[in-house]
């Protein structure tokens, strides 16, 4: 699992060019979202490169966070991503984190100073589900991946929320997206995302927030976001807060 080019079969056909007909049957808040962030004739994004900076807590139960920078490659059809983060724990001491979903499998690996392995999770259905959920949750940074032609199905929740379902091979994830009065996605929530707790993966409510939208390459994307666990005992402080430093899209020729 080292390259986004290592697909497990022929690529899925990209979603069609965006137009009103493509979203006619979707829940109303989803229609408003696409009309807000995409222009008519928008071509489907087939890959994206994202750069973030911010603060991250490796142990989500602790208050202290550390500065990080990251680079991420994302592919649509079939979905996949590679995330490489560099977390500054102390002067001269860094933890390197590799997070990925590729070929239907999830991977999370962390190394201190690039050498000593402190986390290595891969090959289970729970890890695959957690990483595919991440891909879907981050799609406001590459919004054509949320169009029905890209494999996502939508169902209404209420006037300000809708549930998205994405299946890749044997893995299916469902997330609830919340939409603000401006038509933009401001929250995304999973009721049972796998969370590592005392050596075991425990299904736990999880929520992300987005804000500060700006146009990048003709598409409105959020520049800021955060994510946090919401266990039954009460929500924990966000363990990831990041700012989008740069994004580059690739389109089918």
C-alpha positions in Angstrom: 0.0 0.0 0.0 2.5 2.6 -1.1 1.0 4.1 -4.3 -2.3 5.5 -5.4 -1.5 4.0 -8.8 -1.7 0.5 -7.4 -5.4 0.1 -8.1 -7.1 -3.3 -7.7 -8.8 -3.1 -11.1 -10.0 -0.8 -13.8 -10.9 2.7 -12.6 -14.6 3.5 -12.1 -16.0 5.9 -14.7 -15.8 9.4 -13.4 -19.0 11.2 -12.5 -20.5 13.2 -15.3 -20.1 17.0 -15.7 -22.1 18.8 -13.1 -25.5 20.1 -14.2 -29.0 20.5 -12.6 -30.2 17.2 -14.0 -27.5 15.3 -12.0 -28.9 16.5 -8.6 -32.7 16.7 -9.4 -33.6 13.8 -7.1 -31.4 14.6 -4.2 -32.5 15.9 -0.8 -33.0 19.7 -0.8 -30.0 20.6 1.4 -27.7 18.5 -0.8 -29.0 20.2 -3.9 -28.4 23.6 -2.3 -24.9 22.6 -1.4 -23.9 21.6 -5.0 -25.5 24.7 -6.4 -23.4 26.7 -3.9 -20.0 25.1 -4.3 -20.0 24.0 -8.0 -20.4 25.9 -11.2 -22.6 24.5 -14.1 -20.3 22.4 -16.3 -17.9 21.6 -13.5 -15.8 18.6 -14.5 -15.4 15.8 -12.0 -12.3 15.9 -9.8 -10.4 12.6 -10.3 -7.5 13.3 -7.9 -6.5 16.0 -5.4 -3.4 17.0 -3.5 -4.0 18.6 -0.1 -1.6 20.4 2.3 -2.6 21.2 5.9 -1.1 22.7 9.0 -2.5 22.8 12.5 -2.4 21.0 15.8 -3.0 17.3 16.5 -3.2 15.1 19.6 -1.9 11.6 19.2 -3.7 10.6 22.4 -7.2 12.0 21.9 -7.9 11.8 25.7 -5.2 14.3 26.5 -5.5 18.1 26.4 -2.1 18.8 25.0 -1.7 19.0 21.2 1.3 19.4 19.0 1.9 21.3 15.7 1.8 19.3 12.5 2.1 19.6 8.8 0.8 17.1 6.3 0.5 16.2 2.6 -2.3 14.1 1.3 -3.0 12.5 -2.1 -6.6 11.5 -2.8 -8.0 9.5 -5.7 -11.6 9.0 -6.8 -12.9 5.9 -8.6 -12.0 3.7 -6.8 -11.6 5.8 -3.7 -8.2 6.0 -2.0 -5.9 8.3 -0.1 -2.4 8.5 1.3 -1.9 11.0 4.2 1.6 11.7 5.5 1.8 13.9 8.6 4.8 15.2 10.6 4.0 16.1 14.2 6.5 18.1 16.3 6.4 16.6 19.8 9.5 18.5 21.1 12.4 20.5 19.7 14.1 18.1 17.2 11.6 15.2 18.0 9.0 14.3 15.4 6.4 11.6 15.0 5.7 10.6 11.4 2.2 9.3 10.7 1.1 7.4 7.6 -2.7 7.0 7.2 -4.1 5.4 4.1 -7.0 3.7 2.4 -6.0 1.8 -0.8 -7.0 -1.4 -2.6 -9.9 -1.7 -0.1 -7.7 -1.8 2.9 -6.9 0.7 5.7 -3.6 1.5 7.2 -2.4 3.6 10.2 1.3 3.7 11.1 3.2 6.0 13.4 7.0 6.2 13.8 9.1 8.3 16.2 11.9 10.0 14.4 11.0 7.9 11.3 12.4 4.8 13.0 10.6 3.4 16.1 7.1 2.1 15.3 4.6 3.2 18.0 1.4 2.3 16.0 0.7 -0.1 13.2 -2.9 -1.0 12.4 -3.9 -2.6 9.1 -5.7 -5.4 7.3 -8.9 -5.6 9.4 -12.5 -4.7 8.4 -12.7 -2.1 11.2 -9.6 -0.2 10.0 -10.9 -0.3 6.4 -14.3 1.1 7.5 -12.6 3.8 9.6 -10.4 4.9 6.7 -13.2 4.9 4.1 -15.2 7.0 6.5 -12.3 9.5 6.6 -12.3 9.6 2.8 -16.0 10.4 2.7 -15.9 12.8 5.6 -13.1 14.9 3.8 -15.0 15.1 0.5 -15.9 18.8 1.1 -12.3 19.3 0.0 -13.0 17.5 -3.3 -16.8 17.9 -3.6 -17.5 16.3 -6.9 -16.8 13.0 -5.0 -20.2 13.5 -3.3 -22.1 13.5 -6.6 -24.3 10.5 -7.2 -22.3 9.5 -10.3 -19.2 9.1 -8.0 -20.9 6.3 -6.1 -22.5 8.2 -3.2 -26.2 7.7 -2.4 -28.2 10.3 -0.4 -31.2 10.1 1.9 -33.0 13.0 3.6 -32.8 13.5 7.3 -34.4 17.0 7.6 -34.2 20.4 6.0 -30.6 20.9 7.3 -29.1 17.3 7.1 -28.8 14.3 4.8 -27.2 10.9 5.1 -24.5 9.8 2.6 -23.7 6.1 1.9 -20.6 4.9 0.1 -19.7 1.3 -0.7 -16.3 0.2 -1.9 -15.9 -3.6 -2.3 -16.9 -5.2 1.0 -16.8 -1.9 3.0 -19.8 0.4 3.4 -19.9 3.6 5.4 -22.7 6.1 6.3 -22.2 9.6 7.4 -24.7 12.4 8.2 -23.8 15.8 6.8 -25.2 19.0 8.3 -25.7 22.1 6.2 -25.7 25.7 7.3 -28.0 28.5 6.2 -25.5 29.4 3.5 -25.9 26.0 1.9 -22.5 24.8 2.8 -21.5 21.7 4.8 -20.6 22.6 8.3 -20.7 19.3 10.1 -20.2 15.6 9.3 -21.0 12.8 11.8 -20.5 9.1 12.1 -22.4 7.2 14.8 -20.0 4.2 15.0 -16.6 5.1 13.7 -13.9 2.6 15.0 -11.8 4.3 17.8 -8.7 2.7 19.3 -9.2 2.5 23.1 -6.9 0.5 25.3 -5.8 -1.7 22.5 -9.3 -2.4 21.0 -11.3 -0.7 18.3 -14.6 0.5 19.8 -17.4 1.9 17.7 -17.8 5.5 18.8 -19.7 8.6 17.7 -17.4 11.0 15.8 -18.0 14.5 14.4 -16.1 16.9 12.1 -16.7 20.6 11.6 -15.8 22.8 8.6 -15.8 26.6 8.1 -14.1 29.5 6.3 -15.0 28.5 2.8 -13.1 30.0 -0.1 -12.8 29.4 -3.9 -10.0 27.2 -5.1 -9.8 26.4 -8.8 -13.5 27.4 -9.3 -14.7 25.2 -6.4 -15.7 26.4 -2.9 -13.9 24.4 -0.2 -13.5 24.9 3.5 -10.1 26.3 4.6 -10.5 25.2 8.3 -11.8 22.2 10.1 -11.6 20.1 13.3 -12.6 16.6 14.3 -13.5 15.1 17.7 -14.8 11.9 19.4 -18.2 12.1 21.1 -18.3 9.0 23.4 -21.3 8.4 25.7 -19.5 10.2 28.6 -19.5 13.4 26.6 -17.6 15.0 23.7 -13.8 15.2 23.9 -11.8 18.2 22.8 -11.0 18.2 19.1 -7.9 16.0 18.4 -7.3 17.5 15.0 -7.5 21.1 14.0 -6.2 22.1 10.6 -6.0 24.8 8.0 -5.9 24.1 4.3 -2.6 25.6 3.0 -3.1 24.4 -0.5 -5.1 22.2 -2.8 -4.5 21.0 -6.4 -7.1 19.2 -8.5 -6.7 16.9 -11.4 -9.3 16.3 -14.0 -9.9 13.7 -16.7 -8.4 14.9 -20.0 
